[in-house]
């Protein structure tokens, strides 16, 4: 299993990937040096920041909206799963739906967010031979943006996480819980992070 951190496209990243002649975006070169690490793994995961779309305008901070070509590159280098982040609702319900559609078209699983209630209730499970691994993901918040339906985003809620772990353990041999939290620019975990991680480990 290979896991990497946030993948966010700022304005400069978007501009650098644009080909004015073909009017298309290509992010392959950005991941060229690490592609083999993804492709050699049985399962590769990353945190995906912002939303994906097939039409612009594409934007970086503070509301991230990235070209769908990013998903094509991530799939081509071997990424299997994206955990969603605090920028999941940057384009509201429409953005969540479009992002989900693009990820599904590129055979990339989405964890911690869903565009339908049915999907939100399904636990992503990776299976190799007779080994099954369940993946759960949770986010500290949406930067103040509304979440129209509570099932759209998995927020960090100790009771919910504990219940989800119980369900996941019924379906898999191992459970991996990914958490998007912490204070920016702080390299060490704070007390709440440590407490949360310990409660999840205990579960």
C-alpha positions as CSV (number, residue, x, y, z in Angstrom):
1,X,0.0,0.0,0.0
2,X,1.3,3.4,-1.0
3,X,-0.2,6.6,0.5
4,X,0.7,10.2,-0.3
5,X,-0.6,13.5,1.0
6,X,-2.7,16.3,-0.5
7,X,-2.9,16.8,-4.3
8,X,-4.1,20.4,-4.8
9,X,-3.8,22.5,-8.0
10,X,-3.1,26.1,-7.4
11,X,-3.4,28.7,-10.3
12,X,0.3,28.3,-11.2
13,X,-0.1,24.5,-11.5
14,X,-3.1,24.9,-13.7
15,X,-1.4,27.5,-16.0
16,X,1.7,25.4,-16.3
17,X,-0.2,22.3,-17.5
18,X,-2.1,24.2,-20.2
19,X,-1.3,23.7,-23.9
20,X,-2.5,26.8,-25.8
21,X,-2.2,25.0,-29.1
22,X,-4.5,22.1,-28.3
23,X,-6.4,24.0,-25.5
24,X,-6.0,21.0,-23.2
25,X,-4.4,20.2,-19.9
26,X,-1.7,17.6,-19.2
27,X,-0.4,16.8,-15.8
28,X,1.6,13.7,-16.7
29,X,5.0,15.4,-16.3
30,X,4.3,16.4,-12.8
31,X,4.0,12.8,-11.6
32,X,6.7,11.3,-13.9
33,X,9.3,11.0,-11.2
34,X,7.0,9.2,-8.7
35,X,4.8,7.2,-11.1
36,X,6.7,4.0,-10.5
37,X,6.0,4.1,-6.8
38,X,2.2,4.2,-7.5
39,X,2.3,1.5,-10.3
40,X,4.4,-1.0,-8.2
41,X,2.0,-0.9,-5.3
42,X,-1.0,-3.2,-4.9
43,X,-3.0,-0.1,-3.9
44,X,-2.2,3.6,-4.1
45,X,-4.0,6.3,-2.2
46,X,-3.8,10.1,-2.0
47,X,-5.8,13.1,-0.6
48,X,-7.6,15.0,-3.4
49,X,-8.1,18.7,-2.7
50,X,-10.9,20.7,-4.4
51,X,-13.3,19.5,-7.1
52,X,-12.9,18.3,-10.7
53,X,-14.7,19.6,-13.7
54,X,-14.7,19.3,-17.5
55,X,-15.2,23.0,-18.1
56,X,-13.6,26.1,-16.6
57,X,-12.9,28.5,-15.2
58,X,-10.4,26.5,-13.2
59,X,-9.2,28.1,-10.0
60,X,-6.8,27.6,-7.2
61,X,-7.0,29.0,-3.6
62,X,-9.4,29.6,-1.9
63,X,-11.9,27.5,-4.0
64,X,-10.1,24.8,-5.8
65,X,-11.6,23.7,-9.2
66,X,-9.3,21.5,-11.3
67,X,-9.5,20.1,-14.9
68,X,-10.7,16.6,-15.3
69,X,-7.3,15.8,-16.9
70,X,-5.9,15.6,-13.4
71,X,-8.0,12.4,-12.8
72,X,-6.8,10.9,-16.1
73,X,-3.2,11.4,-15.0
74,X,-3.8,10.0,-11.6
75,X,-5.3,6.9,-13.1
76,X,-2.5,6.5,-15.6
77,X,0.2,6.5,-12.9
78,X,-1.7,3.9,-10.9
79,X,-3.6,5.8,-8.2
80,X,-6.6,3.8,-7.0
81,X,-8.2,5.7,-4.1
82,X,-8.6,9.4,-3.2
83,X,-9.6,10.5,0.2
84,X,-11.6,13.8,0.1
85,X,-10.5,16.9,2.0
86,X,-11.8,20.2,3.6
87,X,-12.2,21.5,0.0
88,X,-14.8,18.8,-1.0
89,X,-17.6,21.3,-1.1
90,X,-15.8,24.1,-2.9
91,X,-18.3,24.0,-5.8
92,X,-21.3,22.9,-3.7
93,X,-23.5,19.9,-4.5
94,X,-22.9,20.3,-8.3
95,X,-19.2,20.1,-7.8
96,X,-19.4,17.1,-5.6
97,X,-21.5,15.3,-8.2
98,X,-19.3,16.2,-11.1
99,X,-16.1,15.2,-9.2
100,X,-17.7,11.9,-8.3
101,X,-18.6,11.3,-11.9
102,X,-15.1,12.1,-13.2
103,X,-13.5,9.8,-10.6
104,X,-15.8,7.0,-11.4
105,X,-15.1,7.4,-15.1
106,X,-11.4,7.0,-14.3
107,X,-12.0,4.0,-12.0
108,X,-10.7,5.9,-9.0
109,X,-12.5,5.2,-5.7
110,X,-13.7,8.1,-3.5
111,X,-13.6,7.8,0.3
112,X,-15.0,10.3,2.8
113,X,-17.6,11.9,0.4
114,X,-20.4,10.7,-1.8
115,X,-23.0,12.2,-4.2
116,X,-25.8,9.8,-3.2
117,X,-26.9,8.5,0.2
118,X,-26.6,4.9,-1.1
119,X,-23.0,5.4,-2.0
120,X,-22.3,7.0,1.4
121,X,-23.3,3.8,3.1
122,X,-20.9,1.6,1.2
123,X,-17.5,0.9,2.6
124,X,-14.6,0.8,0.1
125,X,-12.9,-2.6,0.4
126,X,-9.8,-3.7,-1.5
127,X,-9.3,-7.4,-2.0
128,X,-6.2,-9.3,-3.1
129,X,-6.5,-13.0,-3.1
130,X,-8.3,-13.8,0.1
131,X,-7.2,-10.6,2.0
132,X,-9.7,-7.8,2.4
133,X,-8.8,-4.3,3.6
134,X,-11.5,-1.7,4.4
135,X,-10.8,2.0,4.0
136,X,-12.6,4.8,6.0
137,X,-11.9,8.5,5.7
138,X,-13.0,11.5,7.8
139,X,-12.4,15.3,7.5
140,X,-12.3,18.0,10.2
141,X,-14.5,20.5,8.3
142,X,-15.4,22.3,5.1
143,X,-13.9,25.8,5.9
144,X,-17.4,27.1,6.8
145,X,-19.0,26.0,3.5
146,X,-22.4,24.3,3.9
147,X,-23.0,20.5,3.6
148,X,-26.6,20.3,2.3
149,X,-27.0,16.6,3.4
150,X,-25.0,15.2,6.3
151,X,-24.2,12.0,4.4
152,X,-22.3,13.9,1.6
153,X,-19.2,14.3,3.7
154,X,-17.7,12.2,6.5
155,X,-16.8,14.6,9.3
156,X,-14.8,13.6,12.2
157,X,-17.3,12.3,14.7
158,X,-16.1,9.8,17.2
159,X,-19.4,7.9,17.5
160,X,-19.8,7.6,13.7
161,X,-16.2,6.5,13.2
162,X,-16.6,3.8,15.9
163,X,-19.8,2.5,14.3
164,X,-18.3,2.5,10.9
165,X,-15.3,0.5,12.2
166,X,-17.6,-2.1,13.6
167,X,-19.3,-2.4,10.1
168,X,-15.9,-2.5,8.4
169,X,-14.5,-5.2,10.6
170,X,-17.5,-7.4,9.6
171,X,-16.5,-7.1,6.0
172,X,-12.7,-7.0,6.0
173,X,-9.6,-8.4,7.7
174,X,-8.0,-5.0,8.3
175,X,-9.4,-1.5,8.6
176,X,-7.5,1.6,7.6
177,X,-8.8,4.9,8.8
178,X,-7.6,8.1,7.2
179,X,-8.0,11.5,8.9
180,X,-7.7,14.9,7.3
181,X,-7.1,17.2,10.2
182,X,-4.5,19.3,12.1
183,X,-3.4,22.9,12.0
184,X,-1.7,24.2,8.8
185,X,2.0,24.8,9.1
186,X,2.3,22.8,12.4
187,X,4.5,19.8,12.1
188,X,3.4,18.1,15.2
189,X,0.1,16.7,16.3
190,X,-2.0,18.6,18.8
191,X,-3.8,17.2,21.8
192,X,-7.1,16.7,20.0
193,X,-5.4,14.9,17.1
194,X,-3.7,12.5,19.5
195,X,-6.9,11.9,21.5
196,X,-8.8,11.3,18.3
197,X,-6.2,8.9,16.9
198,X,-6.1,6.9,20.1
199,X,-9.9,6.6,20.3
200,X,-9.9,5.2,16.7
201,X,-7.0,2.8,17.5
202,X,-8.9,1.6,20.5
203,X,-11.9,0.9,18.3
